[in-house]
Amino acid sequence: MTKQMSEGQRAYETKRAAKAGMSLEKWLSQRDREREQEARVRAEAAKPPPAPKKPGFFSRLLEKAQKPL
């Protein structure tokens, strides 16, 4: 983590890391990676969908053929 943790936070994270069977540094790096991945997923979901494509040549031709005279 980039920010400094208080003693209480550090003790809490140490307990969670021990429960998961990891060292504190490995636990914190894993949490950071998960946060980054979640941020990437959120950013990807927030992107607007691509604009619809213009109908192809044959689609336009068939559409014109089906219009009444």
KESEKE-665933 format. One record per residue: residue number from 1; residue in three letters; x, y, z of N, C-alpha, C in turn. Coordinates in pm, whole numbers. Example, Ala and Ser with C-alpha at 12.3 -4.5 7.8 and 13.67 -1.06 7.14 Angstrom:
[1,'Ala',[1319,-569,780],[1230,-450,780],[1320,-330,780]]
[2,'Ser',[1285,-225,708],[1367,-106,714],[1290,3,787]]
***
This chain:
[1,'Met',[83,-117,0],[0,0,0],[88,124,0]]
[2,'Thr',[39,227,-62],[119,348,-71],[105,434,53]]
[3,'Lys',[-9,426,123],[-26,509,241],[20,433,365]]
[4,'Gln',[56,508,468],[100,448,593],[-21,402,672]]
[5,'Met',[-8,286,736],[-118,234,816],[-90,261,963]]
[6,'Ser',[-198,277,1038],[-182,293,1182],[-154,154,1241]]
[7,'Glu',[-118,151,1367],[-86,23,1433],[-208,-69,1434]]
[8,'Gly',[-325,-13,1457],[-446,-94,1458],[-477,-154,1322]]
[9,'Gln',[-462,-73,1218],[-485,-122,1082],[-384,-230,1045]]
[10,'Arg',[-261,-206,1085],[-156,-304,1055],[-183,-436,1125]]
[11,'Ala',[-227,-430,1250],[-258,-553,1324],[-375,-626,1259]]
[12,'Tyr',[-477,-551,1219],[-593,-611,1155],[-553,-681,1025]]
[13,'Glu',[-475,-612,941],[-432,-671,814],[-339,-790,838]]
[14,'Thr',[-259,-785,943],[-172,-898,975],[-255,-1021,1010]]
[15,'Lys',[-363,-1002,1086],[-452,-1113,1121],[-519,-1170,997]]
[16,'Arg',[-564,-1083,909],[-629,-1131,786],[-531,-1207,698]]
[17,'Ala',[-406,-1157,692],[-304,-1225,612],[-272,-1361,671]]
[18,'Ala',[-263,-1369,804],[-234,-1496,869],[-348,-1594,845]]
[19,'Lys',[-470,-1545,848],[-586,-1630,825],[-585,-1686,683]]
[20,'Ala',[-536,-1606,588],[-527,-1649,449],[-399,-1730,422]]
[21,'Gly',[-311,-1737,521],[-188,-1814,506],[-82,-1744,425]]
[22,'Met',[-76,-1612,433],[21,-1533,357],[97,-1439,449]]
[23,'Ser',[205,-1385,395],[275,-1281,469],[200,-1149,448]]
[24,'Leu',[226,-1052,534],[156,-924,525],[184,-854,392]]
[25,'Glu',[309,-855,348],[345,-788,223],[275,-853,104]]
[26,'Lys',[274,-987,103],[208,-1058,-7],[57,-1031,-5]]
[27,'Trp',[-1,-1028,114],[-144,-1000,129],[-178,-861,75]]
[28,'Leu',[-99,-762,114],[-125,-625,70],[-106,-609,-81]]
[29,'Ser',[-4,-674,-136],[17,-663,-281],[-97,-731,-357]]
[30,'Gln',[-148,-842,-303],[-260,-910,-368],[-384,-821,-364]]
[31,'Arg',[-409,-757,-252],[-524,-667,-240],[-512,-550,-338]]
[32,'Asp',[-391,-497,-351],[-370,-386,-445],[-398,-430,-589]]
[33,'Arg',[-350,-550,-625],[-375,-601,-760],[-524,-620,-784]]
[34,'Glu',[-596,-672,-684],[-740,-692,-699],[-812,-558,-715]]
[35,'Arg',[-770,-457,-640],[-831,-325,-653],[-807,-267,-792]]
[36,'Glu',[-685,-281,-844],[-654,-230,-977],[-737,-301,-1083]]
[37,'Gln',[-753,-434,-1066],[-831,-510,-1162],[-978,-466,-1158]]
[38,'Glu',[-1033,-445,-1039],[-1170,-399,-1027],[-1187,-260,-1090]]
[39,'Ala',[-1087,-175,-1073],[-1094,-41,-1131],[-1093,-51,-1284]]
[40,'Arg',[-1012,-143,-1339],[-1009,-161,-1484],[-1144,-212,-1536]]
[41,'Val',[-1204,-305,-1461],[-1334,-359,-1503],[-1440,-249,-1499]]
[42,'Arg',[-1439,-167,-1394],[-1535,-57,-1385],[-1515,42,-1499]]
[43,'Ala',[-1389,73,-1530],[-1361,168,-1638],[-1407,111,-1772]]
[44,'Glu',[-1388,-18,-1791],[-1430,-83,-1915],[-1583,-81,-1926]]
[45,'Ala',[-1652,-103,-1815],[-1798,-103,-1815],[-1854,38,-1835]]
[46,'Ala',[-1779,139,-1795],[-1827,277,-1806],[-1812,333,-1947]]
[47,'Lys',[-1734,265,-2032],[-1716,313,-2169],[-1849,307,-2243]]
[48,'Pro',[-1878,406,-2324],[-2001,400,-2403],[-1987,291,-2511]]
[49,'Pro',[-2098,228,-2547],[-2089,124,-2651],[-2053,188,-2785]]
[50,'Pro',[-1991,113,-2873],[-1954,169,-3003],[-2078,207,-3083]]
[51,'Ala',[-2061,303,-3168],[-2174,350,-3251],[-2217,237,-3344]]
[52,'Pro',[-2347,228,-3372],[-2392,121,-3462],[-2335,142,-3602]]
[53,'Lys',[-2306,32,-3666],[-2247,39,-3799],[-2355,69,-3903]]
[54,'Lys',[-2314,136,-4007],[-2401,166,-4118],[-2436,34,-4188]]
[55,'Pro',[-2562,15,-4230],[-2596,-110,-4298],[-2512,-130,-4423]]
[56,'Gly',[-2482,-255,-4452],[-2401,-287,-4569],[-2474,-264,-4700]]
[57,'Phe',[-2403,-284,-4808],[-2457,-259,-4942],[-2582,-343,-4968]]
[58,'Phe',[-2573,-472,-4942],[-2686,-561,-4972],[-2804,-536,-4878]]
[59,'Ser',[-2778,-501,-4756],[-2886,-468,-4663],[-2962,-345,-4712]]
[60,'Arg',[-2891,-244,-4757],[-2957,-125,-4808],[-3033,-155,-4936]]
[61,'Leu',[-2975,-238,-5021],[-3039,-276,-5146],[-3170,-351,-5119]]
[62,'Leu',[-3168,-446,-5026],[-3289,-521,-4993],[-3393,-429,-4929]]
[63,'Glu',[-3350,-337,-4849],[-3444,-244,-4785],[-3513,-159,-4891]]
[64,'Lys',[-3437,-110,-4989],[-3497,-31,-5096],[-3592,-116,-5179]]
[65,'Ala',[-3556,-242,-5200],[-3640,-329,-5284],[-3772,-359,-5215]]
[66,'Gln',[-3776,-356,-5085],[-3898,-391,-5012],[-3990,-270,-4992]]
[67,'Lys',[-3945,-150,-5020],[-4029,-30,-5005],[-4134,-30,-5116]]
[68,'Pro',[-4255,13,-5082],[-4357,21,-5188],[-4327,135,-5286]]
[69,'Leu',[-4377,120,-5406],[-4353,221,-5508],[-4439,340,-5494]]
***
